[in-house]
């Protein structure tokens, strides 16, 4: 039933081609982006998971909420 409905629509055969073109264009853009990246940026990205340069915010929420509770008392 669904095949008959899809066959009845004029110009529907272009949509799969549009999808393939969009897929390959995004894929090619990503390949160009990877190969044109600066080496210094790539080195920075490689070390991001290993760096501990971010401040520790684990206790800041509880400290701020405790201060707000004491201010309202």
Secondary structure per residue as TSV (DSSP state, phi and psi in degrees):
chain	resnum	aa	ss	phi	psi
A	1	X	-	360.0	-47.4
A	2	X	H	-67.4	-31.7
A	3	X	H	-65.0	-38.4
A	4	X	H	-67.0	-38.0
A	5	X	H	-66.1	-43.0
A	6	X	H	-67.3	-34.9
A	7	X	H	-71.0	-25.0
A	8	X	H	-77.4	-16.7
A	9	X	S	-83.1	124.3
A	10	X	T	-73.7	136.0
A	11	X	T	79.0	12.4
A	12	X	T	-75.0	-17.9
A	13	X	H	-70.4	-9.7
A	14	X	H	-83.1	-24.0
A	15	X	H	-64.1	-42.0
A	16	X	H	-62.2	-36.5
A	17	X	H	-66.9	-38.7
A	18	X	H	-63.4	-41.9
A	19	X	H	-62.0	-42.2
A	20	X	H	-66.3	-40.5
A	21	X	H	-64.7	-42.9
A	22	X	H	-63.7	-43.3
A	23	X	H	-60.3	-50.3
A	24	X	H	-70.3	-31.3
A	25	X	H	-67.9	-41.2
A	26	X	H	-64.9	-41.2
A	27	X	H	-61.4	-44.7
A	28	X	H	-67.0	-37.8
A	29	X	H	-62.7	-41.1
A	30	X	H	-66.1	-39.0
A	31	X	H	-64.0	-44.2
A	32	X	H	-62.8	-40.6
A	33	X	H	-64.0	-40.6
A	34	X	H	-67.2	-45.4
A	35	X	H	-77.0	-16.9
A	36	X	T	-99.9	3.4
A	37	X	S	-69.9	146.9
A	38	X	-	-71.9	145.8
A	39	X	H	-63.7	-34.0
A	40	X	H	-67.4	-38.1
A	41	X	H	-66.5	-40.3
A	42	X	H	-64.3	-41.3
A	43	X	H	-63.2	-39.2
A	44	X	H	-64.9	-43.4
A	45	X	H	-65.8	-34.1
A	46	X	H	-64.8	-34.4
A	47	X	H	-91.8	-4.7
A	48	X	T	-57.7	-44.8
A	49	X	T	-66.8	-19.7
A	50	X	T	-95.5	-17.6
A	51	X	-	-76.0	147.2
A	52	X	-	-121.6	52.1
A	53	X	-	-91.6	-7.6
A	54	X	S	-84.2	141.9
A	55	X	-	-67.6	155.4
A	56	X	-	-86.4	109.5
A	57	X	-	-103.3	14.5
A	58	X	T	-66.6	-34.6
A	59	X	T	-100.8	-4.0
A	60	X	H	-67.9	-33.9
A	61	X	H	-68.1	-44.2
A	62	X	H	-70.0	-34.1
A	63	X	H	-67.7	-41.7
A	64	X	H	-67.7	-38.7
A	65	X	H	-68.9	-35.5
A	66	X	H	-67.6	-38.2
A	67	X	H	-65.7	-39.8
A	68	X	H	-66.0	-35.5
A	69	X	H	-68.3	-39.1
A	70	X	H	-73.0	-28.1
A	71	X	H	-71.7	-31.8
A	72	X	H	-82.1	-14.2
A	73	X	-	-78.6	360.0
